Amino acid sequence: MSIRYSQDFKDSLVKLHQEGRSLKSLTEEFGPSKDSIAIWVKQATPVMIQGQSKTLKDVKQLEKRLAILAIKAILVFLRTGFCQGSKIL
């Protein structure tokens, strides 16, 4: 069974790592594996996308929103009858 950690806990460990603590010391003191903490650090590390700073978490949320919008657009297309008589479907 995997352990679920709160976002506040993850953020605290990320901050400690960014302040210079090693993954090993954080694992020994707080419990999560080095791999888990490394993933949290990676997710919180900002990257530049078209001149804007975004985290991996931000990008994943935007991808989900984009997928939902694409599905909604397809449903609107199908409901409005644009595809009737079309050879696409």
C-alpha positions as CSV (number, residue, x, y, z in Angstrom):
1,M,0.0,0.0,0.0
2,S,1.4,3.4,-1.0
3,I,1.4,6.3,1.4
4,R,-0.3,9.5,0.4
5,Y,1.5,12.7,1.4
6,S,-0.2,16.1,1.5
7,Q,0.7,18.8,-1.0
8,D,2.0,21.0,1.9
9,F,4.3,18.2,3.1
10,K,5.6,17.7,-0.5
11,D,6.1,21.5,-0.9
12,S,8.0,21.7,2.4
13,L,10.4,18.9,1.3
14,V,10.9,20.6,-2.1
15,K,11.7,23.9,-0.4
16,L,14.2,22.2,1.9
17,H,15.9,20.5,-1.0
18,Q,16.0,23.8,-2.9
19,E,17.7,25.3,0.2
20,G,20.5,22.7,0.0
21,R,19.3,19.6,1.8
22,S,20.2,16.3,0.1
23,L,17.6,13.8,-1.0
24,K,19.2,11.3,1.3
25,S,19.0,13.5,4.4
26,L,15.3,14.3,3.6
27,T,14.5,10.6,3.2
28,E,16.2,9.7,6.5
29,E,14.5,12.5,8.4
30,F,11.0,12.5,6.9
31,G,10.4,9.0,5.3
32,P,9.5,9.3,1.6
33,S,11.9,7.7,-0.8
34,K,14.6,9.6,-2.6
35,D,12.8,8.9,-5.9
36,S,9.5,10.3,-4.6
37,I,11.2,13.5,-3.4
38,A,13.1,13.8,-6.7
39,I,9.8,13.6,-8.6
40,W,8.3,16.3,-6.4
41,V,11.3,18.5,-7.0
42,K,11.1,18.0,-10.8
43,Q,7.4,18.8,-10.8
44,A,8.0,22.0,-8.9
45,T,11.0,23.2,-11.0
46,P,9.9,26.0,-13.3
47,V,10.7,25.9,-17.0
48,M,10.3,28.7,-19.5
49,I,7.5,28.2,-22.1
50,Q,7.0,31.0,-24.6
51,G,8.6,33.5,-22.2
52,Q,6.5,32.3,-19.2
53,S,7.7,30.4,-16.2
54,K,5.6,27.2,-15.7
55,T,6.1,24.1,-13.6
56,L,5.5,20.5,-14.8
57,K,2.4,20.5,-12.7
58,D,1.1,23.6,-14.4
59,V,1.8,22.1,-17.8
60,K,-0.1,18.8,-16.9
61,Q,-3.1,20.9,-15.7
62,L,-3.1,22.8,-19.0
63,E,-2.9,19.6,-21.0
64,K,-5.9,18.2,-19.1
65,R,-7.9,21.4,-19.8
66,L,-7.0,21.3,-23.4
67,A,-8.1,17.7,-23.7
68,I,-11.5,18.6,-22.1
69,L,-11.9,21.5,-24.5
70,A,-11.1,19.3,-27.5
71,I,-13.7,16.8,-26.4
72,K,-16.3,19.5,-25.9
73,A,-15.5,20.9,-29.3
74,I,-16.0,17.5,-30.9
75,L,-19.3,17.0,-29.1
76,V,-20.6,20.4,-30.3
77,F,-19.5,19.6,-33.8
78,L,-21.4,16.3,-33.7
79,R,-24.5,17.8,-32.0
80,T,-24.9,20.6,-34.5
81,G,-25.1,18.2,-37.4
82,F,-22.1,19.5,-39.3
83,C,-21.0,15.9,-39.9
84,Q,-24.3,14.8,-41.4
85,G,-23.7,13.8,-45.0
86,S,-20.0,14.1,-44.5
87,K,-17.7,11.3,-45.6
88,I,-15.5,12.0,-42.6
89,L,-17.7,9.8,-40.3
